[in-house]
Amino acid sequence: MKIGLFDSGIGGVSVLKKLTYLNGAHYIYIADTERAPYGIKTPETLETFVFQFIDFFERKNVEEIFAACNTTDSIILERGIKFDIKYHSIVRAGVNASKSKNVGVIGTNITIKNETYKKQLELLGKNVQQKAAQLFVSLVEEGIFYGRMVEAIANFYLNSFRKTNIDELILGCTHFPFLKGIISRVLPRVKIIDPAEELSKEIPVNKTKKPFVEFYVTGDVKEFEKKLKRINFRVPHVIHKLETRKLKVITVEKVNNIDWNVRSG
Ligand code: DGL
């Protein structure tokens, strides 16, 4: 089976790690480091990126796509973007993983502005408190996972949750699980939800073959290699350079106001 994933950088590897542990498929992962971060881009720009990746995956005969980026997933859901390859949404998985009444959500500027998690959780009768934590993305890309600066930034973003009685905090960005340690130190009584846990239940367990990953990196390949080493990524892989100008721009018919059901897998 050929599985496609894409993200602005190293964040989506938190999803990839879970999938490769469960299924020895052939994975194609696009790390769009040249155009990162995504959380501060316009929805129109992100939509163009999504169409480019879908087109790329179609040319590579990818059979299923697992969302490795909440920001573009939020765009796909909000704008009702449809395509032929089977798509597994990380936001839906995160919503399904939530079990408590009072829920906190952190994500990139776009994910929080779109209120994609908030709206779906509120439909389930939950109280939702959300906060954008965009700087966390840069910390993870830089490999800064602990220390005074991370603590200060984590306190800055998470302090407001101390005053509201949230029971769970959804990490609505795939970069954030790399900072789980510090996040749970700031909010020790809160259950931290990594939506990738729930998402990985959507892949069948098949350990008969070893997984293999083809990375396609739009930015500096050597830098990306260093980042993979830093997070101890040990799955057999190869890294290719992907020129953004080779990502063909295509026009796709859009269906607006999609009525997606959060409980349907
Ligand atoms: N890791 C992505 C997400 O889950 C994007 C982060 C960014 O580039 O801003 O939202």
py3Dmol code that shows the C-alpha trace and the ligand (Angstrom):
import py3Dmol

protein = """\
ATOM      1  CA  MET A   1       0.000   0.000   0.000  1.00  0.00           C
ATOM      2  CA  LYS A   2       1.224   3.515  -0.869  1.00  0.00           C
ATOM      3  CA  ILE A   3       0.354   6.173   1.708  1.00  0.00           C
ATOM      4  CA  GLY A   4       0.822   9.912   1.273  1.00  0.00           C
ATOM      5  CA  LEU A   5       1.394  12.550   3.963  1.00  0.00           C
ATOM      6  CA  PHE A   6       2.294  16.216   3.752  1.00  0.00           C
ATOM      7  CA  ASP A   7       3.215  18.963   6.179  1.00  0.00           C
ATOM      8  CA  SER A   8       5.123  22.230   6.251  1.00  0.00           C
ATOM      9  CA  GLY A   9       8.068  20.429   7.846  1.00  0.00           C
ATOM     10  CA  ILE A  10       9.028  17.972  10.558  1.00  0.00           C
ATOM     11  CA  GLY A  11       5.724  18.160  12.523  1.00  0.00           C
ATOM     12  CA  GLY A  12       3.910  15.536  10.498  1.00  0.00           C
ATOM     13  CA  VAL A  13       6.616  13.029  11.368  1.00  0.00           C
ATOM     14  CA  SER A  14       4.780  12.728  14.720  1.00  0.00           C
ATOM     15  CA  VAL A  15       1.950  11.159  12.668  1.00  0.00           C
ATOM     16  CA  LEU A  16       4.269   9.220  10.362  1.00  0.00           C
ATOM     17  CA  LYS A  17       6.008   7.577  13.348  1.00  0.00           C
ATOM     18  CA  LYS A  18       2.703   6.175  14.608  1.00  0.00           C
ATOM     19  CA  LEU A  19       1.672   4.857  11.184  1.00  0.00           C
ATOM     20  CA  THR A  20       5.015   3.233  10.359  1.00  0.00           C
ATOM     21  CA  TYR A  21       4.921   1.451  13.724  1.00  0.00           C
ATOM     22  CA  LEU A  22       1.608  -0.178  12.786  1.00  0.00           C
ATOM     23  CA  ASN A  23       1.896  -0.810   9.067  1.00  0.00           C
ATOM     24  CA  GLY A  24       4.855  -1.684   6.844  1.00  0.00           C
ATOM     25  CA  ALA A  25       3.559   0.330   3.910  1.00  0.00           C
ATOM     26  CA  HIS A  26       5.429   2.506   1.407  1.00  0.00           C
ATOM     27  CA  TYR A  27       5.073   6.091   2.641  1.00  0.00           C
ATOM     28  CA  ILE A  28       5.522   9.285   0.634  1.00  0.00           C
ATOM     29  CA  TYR A  29       5.980  12.319   2.878  1.00  0.00           C
ATOM     30  CA  ILE A  30       6.195  15.866   1.499  1.00  0.00           C
ATOM     31  CA  ALA A  31       7.963  18.316   3.822  1.00  0.00           C
ATOM     32  CA  ASP A  32       7.307  21.760   2.379  1.00  0.00           C
ATOM     33  CA  THR A  33      10.048  23.460   4.401  1.00  0.00           C
ATOM     34  CA  GLU A  34      10.676  26.103   1.756  1.00  0.00           C
ATOM     35  CA  ARG A  35       7.169  27.532   2.192  1.00  0.00           C
ATOM     36  CA  ALA A  36       6.856  26.959   5.972  1.00  0.00           C
ATOM     37  CA  PRO A  37       5.229  27.835   8.306  1.00  0.00           C
ATOM     38  CA  TYR A  38       1.698  27.242   7.087  1.00  0.00           C
ATOM     39  CA  GLY A  39      -0.162  28.695  10.063  1.00  0.00           C
ATOM     40  CA  ILE A  40       0.444  32.265   8.946  1.00  0.00           C
ATOM     41  CA  LYS A  41      -0.415  31.800   5.241  1.00  0.00           C
ATOM     42  CA  THR A  42      -3.731  32.797   3.670  1.00  0.00           C
ATOM     43  CA  PRO A  43      -6.390  30.116   3.123  1.00  0.00           C
ATOM     44  CA  GLU A  44      -6.151  30.714  -0.652  1.00  0.00           C
ATOM     45  CA  THR A  45      -2.405  29.999  -0.668  1.00  0.00           C
ATOM     46  CA  LEU A  46      -2.847  26.877   1.440  1.00  0.00           C
ATOM     47  CA  GLU A  47      -5.607  25.639  -0.844  1.00  0.00           C
ATOM     48  CA  THR A  48      -3.239  25.951  -3.819  1.00  0.00           C
ATOM     49  CA  PHE A  49      -0.600  23.929  -1.914  1.00  0.00           C
ATOM     50  CA  VAL A  50      -3.165  21.212  -1.149  1.00  0.00           C
ATOM     51  CA  PHE A  51      -4.109  20.876  -4.819  1.00  0.00           C
ATOM     52  CA  GLN A  52      -0.431  20.654  -5.775  1.00  0.00           C
ATOM     53  CA  PHE A  53       0.153  17.836  -3.282  1.00  0.00           C
ATOM     54  CA  ILE A  54      -2.927  15.910  -4.386  1.00  0.00           C
ATOM     55  CA  ASP A  55      -1.738  16.168  -7.974  1.00  0.00           C
ATOM     56  CA  PHE A  56       1.749  15.001  -6.943  1.00  0.00           C
ATOM     57  CA  PHE A  57       0.306  12.041  -5.020  1.00  0.00           C
ATOM     58  CA  GLU A  58      -1.886  11.076  -7.964  1.00  0.00           C
ATOM     59  CA  ARG A  59       1.184  10.992 -10.189  1.00  0.00           C
ATOM     60  CA  LYS A  60       2.906   8.772  -7.592  1.00  0.00           C
ATOM     61  CA  ASN A  61      -0.099   6.404  -7.405  1.00  0.00           C
ATOM     62  CA  VAL A  62      -0.726   7.091  -3.724  1.00  0.00           C
ATOM     63  CA  GLU A  63      -3.751   5.102  -2.551  1.00  0.00           C
ATOM     64  CA  GLU A  64      -4.574   6.840   0.741  1.00  0.00           C
ATOM     65  CA  ILE A  65      -3.633  10.136   2.359  1.00  0.00           C
ATOM     66  CA  PHE A  66      -3.311  10.548   6.117  1.00  0.00           C
ATOM     67  CA  ALA A  67      -3.464  14.186   7.223  1.00  0.00           C
ATOM     68  CA  ALA A  68      -0.147  15.144   8.825  1.00  0.00           C
ATOM     69  CA  CYS A  69      -1.016  18.828   9.094  1.00  0.00           C
ATOM     70  CA  ASN A  70      -3.998  20.257  10.965  1.00  0.00           C
ATOM     71  CA  THR A  71      -3.744  23.621   9.214  1.00  0.00           C
ATOM     72  CA  THR A  72      -4.274  22.253   5.699  1.00  0.00           C
ATOM     73  CA  ASP A  73      -6.788  19.724   7.073  1.00  0.00           C
ATOM     74  CA  SER A  74      -8.739  22.660   8.479  1.00  0.00           C
ATOM     75  CA  ILE A  75      -8.658  24.296   5.011  1.00  0.00           C
ATOM     76  CA  ILE A  76      -9.785  21.049   3.338  1.00  0.00           C
ATOM     77  CA  LEU A  77     -12.707  20.669   5.745  1.00  0.00           C
ATOM     78  CA  GLU A  78     -13.768  24.311   5.868  1.00  0.00           C
ATOM     79  CA  ARG A  79     -13.603  24.777   2.105  1.00  0.00           C
ATOM     80  CA  GLY A  80     -15.111  21.389   1.302  1.00  0.00           C
ATOM     81  CA  ILE A  81     -12.188  20.391  -0.909  1.00  0.00           C
ATOM     82  CA  LYS A  82     -12.860  17.035  -2.555  1.00  0.00           C
ATOM     83  CA  PHE A  83     -10.466  14.668  -4.322  1.00  0.00           C
ATOM     84  CA  ASP A  84     -10.425  11.059  -5.417  1.00  0.00           C
ATOM     85  CA  ILE A  85      -7.748   9.622  -3.093  1.00  0.00           C
ATOM     86  CA  LYS A  86      -9.142   8.368   0.242  1.00  0.00           C
ATOM     87  CA  TYR A  87      -8.348  10.985   2.874  1.00  0.00           C
ATOM     88  CA  HIS A  88      -8.052  10.541   6.646  1.00  0.00           C
ATOM     89  CA  SER A  89      -8.664  13.769   8.569  1.00  0.00           C
ATOM     90  CA  ILE A  90      -6.644  14.485  11.699  1.00  0.00           C
ATOM     91  CA  VAL A  91      -9.123  17.075  12.972  1.00  0.00           C
ATOM     92  CA  ARG A  92     -11.959  14.544  12.849  1.00  0.00           C
ATOM     93  CA  ALA A  93      -9.731  12.062  14.671  1.00  0.00           C
ATOM     94  CA  GLY A  94      -8.925  14.668  17.343  1.00  0.00           C
ATOM     95  CA  VAL A  95     -12.615  15.476  17.818  1.00  0.00           C
ATOM     96  CA  ASN A  96     -13.446  11.778  18.121  1.00  0.00           C
ATOM     97  CA  ALA A  97     -10.655  11.321  20.674  1.00  0.00           C
ATOM     98  CA  SER A  98     -12.147  13.892  23.030  1.00  0.00           C
ATOM     99  CA  LYS A  99     -14.065  12.318  25.901  1.00  0.00           C
ATOM    100  CA  SER A 100     -14.609  15.188  28.360  1.00  0.00           C
ATOM    101  CA  LYS A 101     -17.011  18.104  28.566  1.00  0.00           C
ATOM    102  CA  ASN A 102     -14.481  20.919  28.989  1.00  0.00           C
ATOM    103  CA  VAL A 103     -11.922  20.884  26.242  1.00  0.00           C
ATOM    104  CA  GLY A 104      -8.990  23.121  25.348  1.00  0.00           C
ATOM    105  CA  VAL A 105      -7.532  23.293  21.832  1.00  0.00           C
ATOM    106  CA  ILE A 106      -4.216  24.724  20.700  1.00  0.00           C
ATOM    107  CA  GLY A 107      -3.179  25.025  17.073  1.00  0.00           C
ATOM    108  CA  THR A 108      -1.699  27.336  14.476  1.00  0.00           C
ATOM    109  CA  ASN A 109      -3.163  30.766  13.760  1.00  0.00           C
ATOM    110  CA  ILE A 110      -5.187  29.446  10.808  1.00  0.00           C
ATOM    111  CA  THR A 111      -6.585  26.356  12.571  1.00  0.00           C
ATOM    112  CA  ILE A 112      -7.696  28.465  15.533  1.00  0.00           C
ATOM    113  CA  LYS A 113      -9.062  31.286  13.376  1.00  0.00           C
ATOM    114  CA  ASN A 114     -11.080  28.769  11.340  1.00  0.00           C
ATOM    115  CA  GLU A 115     -12.431  27.312  14.635  1.00  0.00           C
ATOM    116  CA  THR A 116     -12.526  23.899  12.926  1.00  0.00           C
ATOM    117  CA  TYR A 117     -12.067  21.938  16.171  1.00  0.00           C
ATOM    118  CA  LYS A 118     -14.195  24.350  18.195  1.00  0.00           C
ATOM    119  CA  LYS A 119     -17.238  24.147  15.929  1.00  0.00           C
ATOM    120  CA  GLN A 120     -17.212  20.362  15.768  1.00  0.00           C
ATOM    121  CA  LEU A 121     -16.661  19.942  19.506  1.00  0.00           C
ATOM    122  CA  GLU A 122     -19.443  22.417  20.289  1.00  0.00           C
ATOM    123  CA  LEU A 123     -21.794  20.399  18.078  1.00  0.00           C
ATOM    124  CA  LEU A 124     -21.159  17.571  20.539  1.00  0.00           C
ATOM    125  CA  GLY A 125     -22.222  19.839  23.420  1.00  0.00           C
ATOM    126  CA  LYS A 126     -18.740  20.565  24.763  1.00  0.00           C
ATOM    127  CA  ASN A 127     -17.329  23.761  26.233  1.00  0.00           C
ATOM    128  CA  VAL A 128     -14.323  24.751  24.194  1.00  0.00           C
ATOM    129  CA  GLN A 129     -11.486  27.128  24.954  1.00  0.00           C
ATOM    130  CA  GLN A 130      -8.995  27.632  22.135  1.00  0.00           C
ATOM    131  CA  LYS A 131      -5.691  29.413  21.694  1.00  0.00           C
ATOM    132  CA  ALA A 132      -3.273  29.843  18.814  1.00  0.00           C
ATOM    133  CA  ALA A 133       0.302  28.814  19.687  1.00  0.00           C
ATOM    134  CA  GLN A 134       2.114  29.497  16.424  1.00  0.00           C
ATOM    135  CA  LEU A 135       5.593  29.954  17.955  1.00  0.00           C
ATOM    136  CA  PHE A 136       5.613  26.314  19.059  1.00  0.00           C
ATOM    137  CA  VAL A 137       6.014  25.395  15.371  1.00  0.00           C
ATOM    138  CA  SER A 138       9.264  27.366  15.049  1.00  0.00           C
ATOM    139  CA  LEU A 139      10.619  25.915  18.305  1.00  0.00           C
ATOM    140  CA  VAL A 140      10.095  22.379  17.037  1.00  0.00           C
ATOM    141  CA  GLU A 141      11.579  23.115  13.615  1.00  0.00           C
ATOM    142  CA  GLU A 142      14.636  24.567  15.397  1.00  0.00           C
ATOM    143  CA  GLY A 143      14.867  21.487  17.613  1.00  0.00           C
ATOM    144  CA  ILE A 144      14.330  23.502  20.796  1.00  0.00           C
ATOM    145  CA  PHE A 145      12.257  21.168  22.951  1.00  0.00           C
ATOM    146  CA  TYR A 146      13.170  22.294  26.473  1.00  0.00           C
ATOM    147  CA  GLY A 147      14.837  25.084  28.431  1.00  0.00           C
ATOM    148  CA  ARG A 148      13.887  28.489  29.803  1.00  0.00           C
ATOM    149  CA  MET A 149      12.736  29.974  26.506  1.00  0.00           C
ATOM    150  CA  VAL A 150      10.365  27.053  25.788  1.00  0.00           C
ATOM    151  CA  GLU A 151       9.018  27.278  29.339  1.00  0.00           C
ATOM    152  CA  ALA A 152       8.362  31.012  28.967  1.00  0.00           C
ATOM    153  CA  ILE A 153       6.587  30.544  25.635  1.00  0.00           C
ATOM    154  CA  ALA A 154       4.580  27.574  26.959  1.00  0.00           C
ATOM    155  CA  ASN A 155       3.487  29.614  29.980  1.00  0.00           C
ATOM    156  CA  PHE A 156       2.569  32.529  27.745  1.00  0.00           C
ATOM    157  CA  TYR A 157       0.304  30.373  25.575  1.00  0.00           C
ATOM    158  CA  LEU A 158      -1.101  28.019  28.193  1.00  0.00           C
ATOM    159  CA  ASN A 159      -1.642  30.302  31.193  1.00  0.00           C
ATOM    160  CA  SER A 160      -5.199  31.173  30.178  1.00  0.00           C
ATOM    161  CA  PHE A 161      -6.136  27.457  30.403  1.00  0.00           C
ATOM    162  CA  ARG A 162      -5.185  27.457  34.083  1.00  0.00           C
ATOM    163  CA  LYS A 163      -8.100  29.777  34.843  1.00  0.00           C
ATOM    164  CA  THR A 164     -10.658  27.712  32.912  1.00  0.00           C
ATOM    165  CA  ASN A 165     -11.327  24.194  34.156  1.00  0.00           C
ATOM    166  CA  ILE A 166     -10.421  22.210  31.077  1.00  0.00           C
ATOM    167  CA  ASP A 167     -10.050  18.439  31.496  1.00  0.00           C
ATOM    168  CA  GLU A 168      -8.407  17.797  28.131  1.00  0.00           C
ATOM    169  CA  LEU A 169      -6.133  19.721  25.799  1.00  0.00           C
ATOM    170  CA  ILE A 170      -6.110  18.752  22.114  1.00  0.00           C
ATOM    171  CA  LEU A 171      -2.765  19.300  20.397  1.00  0.00           C
ATOM    172  CA  GLY A 172      -4.245  20.664  17.175  1.00  0.00           C
ATOM    173  CA  CYS A 173      -0.942  20.900  15.321  1.00  0.00           C
ATOM    174  CA  THR A 174       1.334  17.994  14.478  1.00  0.00           C
ATOM    175  CA  HIS A 175       4.410  19.899  15.652  1.00  0.00           C
ATOM    176  CA  PHE A 176       3.081  20.135  19.215  1.00  0.00           C
ATOM    177  CA  PRO A 177       3.481  16.483  20.364  1.00  0.00           C
ATOM    178  CA  PHE A 178       7.247  17.147  20.350  1.00  0.00           C
ATOM    179  CA  LEU A 179       6.601  19.630  23.188  1.00  0.00           C
ATOM    180  CA  LYS A 180       4.254  17.338  25.118  1.00  0.00           C
ATOM    181  CA  GLY A 181       6.647  17.154  28.073  1.00  0.00           C
ATOM    182  CA  ILE A 182       6.663  20.881  28.746  1.00  0.00           C
ATOM    183  CA  ILE A 183       2.932  21.246  27.959  1.00  0.00           C
ATOM    184  CA  SER A 184       1.986  18.668  30.577  1.00  0.00           C
ATOM    185  CA  ARG A 185       4.316  20.296  33.093  1.00  0.00           C
ATOM    186  CA  VAL A 186       2.479  23.612  32.641  1.00  0.00           C
ATOM    187  CA  LEU A 187      -0.944  21.903  32.818  1.00  0.00           C
ATOM    188  CA  PRO A 188      -0.304  18.862  35.067  1.00  0.00           C
ATOM    189  CA  ARG A 189      -3.955  17.981  35.738  1.00  0.00           C
ATOM    190  CA  VAL A 190      -5.034  18.133  32.101  1.00  0.00           C
ATOM    191  CA  LYS A 191      -5.182  15.080  29.815  1.00  0.00           C
ATOM    192  CA  ILE A 192      -3.144  15.837  26.688  1.00  0.00           C
ATOM    193  CA  ILE A 193      -4.672  14.496  23.458  1.00  0.00           C
ATOM    194  CA  ASP A 194      -2.491  13.855  20.424  1.00  0.00           C
ATOM    195  CA  PRO A 195      -5.020  13.339  17.585  1.00  0.00           C
ATOM    196  CA  ALA A 196      -2.485  11.144  15.766  1.00  0.00           C
ATOM    197  CA  GLU A 197      -3.229   8.391  18.336  1.00  0.00           C
ATOM    198  CA  GLU A 198      -6.840   8.228  17.181  1.00  0.00           C
ATOM    199  CA  LEU A 199      -5.900   8.768  13.517  1.00  0.00           C
ATOM    200  CA  SER A 200      -3.522   5.816  13.565  1.00  0.00           C
ATOM    201  CA  LYS A 201      -6.471   3.532  14.426  1.00  0.00           C
ATOM    202  CA  GLU A 202      -7.594   4.117  10.830  1.00  0.00           C
ATOM    203  CA  ILE A 203      -4.636   2.207   9.379  1.00  0.00           C
ATOM    204  CA  PRO A 204      -4.862  -1.608   9.381  1.00  0.00           C
ATOM    205  CA  VAL A 205      -2.155  -3.289  11.439  1.00  0.00           C
ATOM    206  CA  ASN A 206       0.220  -5.103   9.077  1.00  0.00           C
ATOM    207  CA  LYS A 207       3.709  -5.870  10.309  1.00  0.00           C
ATOM    208  CA  THR A 208       4.552  -8.520   7.708  1.00  0.00           C
ATOM    209  CA  LYS A 209       6.753  -6.033   5.809  1.00  0.00           C
ATOM    210  CA  LYS A 210       9.105  -3.279   7.011  1.00  0.00           C
ATOM    211  CA  PRO A 211       7.932   0.278   6.373  1.00  0.00           C
ATOM    212  CA  PHE A 212       9.822   2.467   3.934  1.00  0.00           C
ATOM    213  CA  VAL A 213       9.576   6.259   3.626  1.00  0.00           C
ATOM    214  CA  GLU A 214      10.331   8.474   0.649  1.00  0.00           C
ATOM    215  CA  PHE A 215      10.684  12.055   1.840  1.00  0.00           C
ATOM    216  CA  TYR A 216      10.252  14.886  -0.662  1.00  0.00           C
ATOM    217  CA  VAL A 217      11.662  18.107   0.752  1.00  0.00           C
ATOM    218  CA  THR A 218      11.097  21.501  -0.912  1.00  0.00           C
ATOM    219  CA  GLY A 219      13.723  23.295   1.211  1.00  0.00           C
ATOM    220  CA  ASP A 220      17.217  22.334   2.336  1.00  0.00           C
ATOM    221  CA  VAL A 221      17.590  18.550   2.233  1.00  0.00           C
ATOM    222  CA  LYS A 222      20.624  18.433   4.563  1.00  0.00           C
ATOM    223  CA  GLU A 223      18.779  20.530   7.165  1.00  0.00           C
ATOM    224  CA  PHE A 224      15.826  18.161   7.019  1.00  0.00           C
ATOM    225  CA  GLU A 225      18.106  15.173   7.430  1.00  0.00           C
ATOM    226  CA  LYS A 226      19.518  16.802  10.584  1.00  0.00           C
ATOM    227  CA  LYS A 227      16.022  17.372  11.910  1.00  0.00           C
ATOM    228  CA  LEU A 228      15.113  13.715  11.378  1.00  0.00           C
ATOM    229  CA  LYS A 229      18.231  12.671  13.308  1.00  0.00           C
ATOM    230  CA  ARG A 230      17.359  15.091  16.108  1.00  0.00           C
ATOM    231  CA  ILE A 231      13.956  13.466  16.622  1.00  0.00           C
ATOM    232  CA  ASN A 232      15.492  10.020  16.335  1.00  0.00           C
ATOM    233  CA  PHE A 233      13.632   8.874  13.233  1.00  0.00           C
ATOM    234  CA  ARG A 234      14.880   5.375  12.519  1.00  0.00           C
ATOM    235  CA  VAL A 235      12.562   4.005   9.859  1.00  0.00           C
ATOM    236  CA  PRO A 236      14.409   3.153   6.580  1.00  0.00           C
ATOM    237  CA  HIS A 237      14.056   6.116   4.254  1.00  0.00           C
ATOM    238  CA  VAL A 238      15.389   8.149   1.364  1.00  0.00           C
ATOM    239  CA  ILE A 239      15.240  11.949   1.015  1.00  0.00           C
ATOM    240  CA  HIS A 240      14.596  13.605  -2.351  1.00  0.00           C
ATOM    241  CA  LYS A 241      14.683  17.278  -3.208  1.00  0.00           C
ATOM    242  CA  LEU A 242      11.335  18.520  -4.557  1.00  0.00           C
ATOM    243  CA  GLU A 243      11.336  21.728  -6.570  1.00  0.00           C
ATOM    244  CA  THR A 244       8.186  23.726  -5.775  1.00  0.00           C
ATOM    245  CA  ARG A 245       8.007  24.853  -9.386  1.00  0.00           C
ATOM    246  CA  LYS A 246       7.659  21.197 -10.369  1.00  0.00           C
ATOM    247  CA  LEU A 247       4.525  20.964  -8.266  1.00  0.00           C
ATOM    248  CA  LYS A 248       2.033  21.636 -11.020  1.00  0.00           C
ATOM    249  CA  VAL A 249      -0.808  24.010 -10.120  1.00  0.00           C
ATOM    250  CA  ILE A 250      -4.161  22.562 -11.015  1.00  0.00           C
ATOM    251  CA  THR A 251      -7.691  23.846 -10.833  1.00  0.00           C
ATOM    252  CA  VAL A 252     -10.078  21.589  -9.022  1.00  0.00           C
ATOM    253  CA  GLU A 253     -13.823  21.859  -8.763  1.00  0.00           C
ATOM    254  CA  LYS A 254     -14.843  22.829  -5.263  1.00  0.00           C
ATOM    255  CA  VAL A 255     -17.900  21.899  -3.250  1.00  0.00           C
ATOM    256  CA  ASN A 256     -18.618  24.559  -0.669  1.00  0.00           C
ATOM    257  CA  ASN A 257     -20.259  24.144   2.738  1.00  0.00           C
ATOM    258  CA  ILE A 258     -19.503  20.460   3.024  1.00  0.00           C
ATOM    259  CA  ASP A 259     -21.549  18.800   5.713  1.00  0.00           C
ATOM    260  CA  TRP A 260     -18.993  16.473   7.240  1.00  0.00           C
ATOM    261  CA  ASN A 261     -20.002  14.125   9.972  1.00  0.00           C
ATOM    262  CA  VAL A 262     -17.526  14.020  12.851  1.00  0.00           C
ATOM    263  CA  ARG A 263     -18.481  10.521  13.881  1.00  0.00           C
ATOM    264  CA  SER A 264     -18.095   8.902  10.477  1.00  0.00           C
ATOM    265  CA  GLY A 265     -14.652   7.305  10.101  1.00  0.00           C
TER     266      GLY A 265
END
"""
ligand_1 = """\
10
DGL
N 2.219 21.004 11.453
C 1.189 21.782 10.875
C -0.131 21.658 11.595
O -0.425 20.588 12.099
C 1.576 23.165 10.348
C 2.384 24.086 11.214
C 2.836 25.354 10.478
O 3.568 25.212 9.498
O 2.430 26.457 10.869
O -0.929 22.548 11.629
"""
view = py3Dmol.view(width=600, height=400)
view.addModel(protein, "pdb")
view.setStyle({"model": 0}, {"cartoon": {"style": "trace"}})
view.addModel(ligand_1, "xyz")
view.setStyle({"model": 1}, {"stick": {}})
view.zoomTo()
view.show()
